[in-house]
Amino acid sequence: MEDKKIKQISVFAENKSGRLEKITRILKSANINIRAFNIAEAGDFGVLRMVVDQTDKAHEVLREAGFTVAENDVLGVEMQDTPGRLYEIAKVLGDNNVNVDYAYAFGSATRNALLILRVDNVDNAINVLSTAGVNLFGMDDVNLV
């Protein structure tokens, strides 16, 4: 089951001009590739959630630069980029009492859509999604995206 969990880093940053530039410059300088990305605003601060190709290194360089950084397990779901597919995944989770804390997704003209999910019970979500035939990808797959 561990092989289907993705490590996501969350960076807490003051919501002001130049913060995104500084964070991405640090990652660029460390040769860390961002595979998925989301920003959530919370008043004077923001949370940047990222799946990167070198989680431990990203955590270290951002912490050394003075940022508060956390790691969470999330799920990566590959899904057909068709109407209703997100509903089908949400229904499987809802029918099995898996709560989605947040999600972000991206599509591709040449590949299936990819969905990142933070849920209340990752192991249970892996079981119910796998049983439903949903394709999950793990950290080994992150660089293939």
Residue, then its C-alpha position, 0 to 999 in steps of 0.5 A: m500500500e505504501d507504494k501507492k502513497i505520494k508525499q506532498i509538501s506544503v509550504f506556508a508563506e506570507n501572502k505577499s509579492g515575491r514569495l512564489e518567486k523565492i520558493t520556486r527559485i530555491l527549488k530550481s537552484a536545487n534542481i527539484n522538479i515540481r510535478a503538481f502544484n496548488i496554492a490556497e489563500a488563507g488571509d495573510f498567509g498562503v499554503l503552497r502544496m506540491v508534489v515534487d520529484q525529490t520530496d526530502k531534498a525539497h523539504e530540507v532546502l525550503r526549511e533551511a531558507g526559513f519556510t515552514v514545511a510539512e509533508n502529507d500522504v496524498l493519492g494520485v489518481e489517473m482518470q479518463d478526461t471525460p465528463g462524469r469520471l470525477y463524479e464516479i471517483a467521488k461516489v466510490l469514496g463517498d459510498n465508502n465513507v472516505n472524506v476528501d479534505y482537498a483535491y487538485a487536478f490537471g488534464s492533458a491533451t495527450r494523456n489521462a487527467l491526473l487528480i491529487l487527493r488528500v483524504d481522511n484515511v489514505d489506506n482505506a481510500i487506496n483499498v476502495l479505489s483499487t477495488a473499484g478499478v481506479n488506477l492509482f500512481g505512487m512516488d515511483d510514477v511521479n517522474l513518469v507524469 
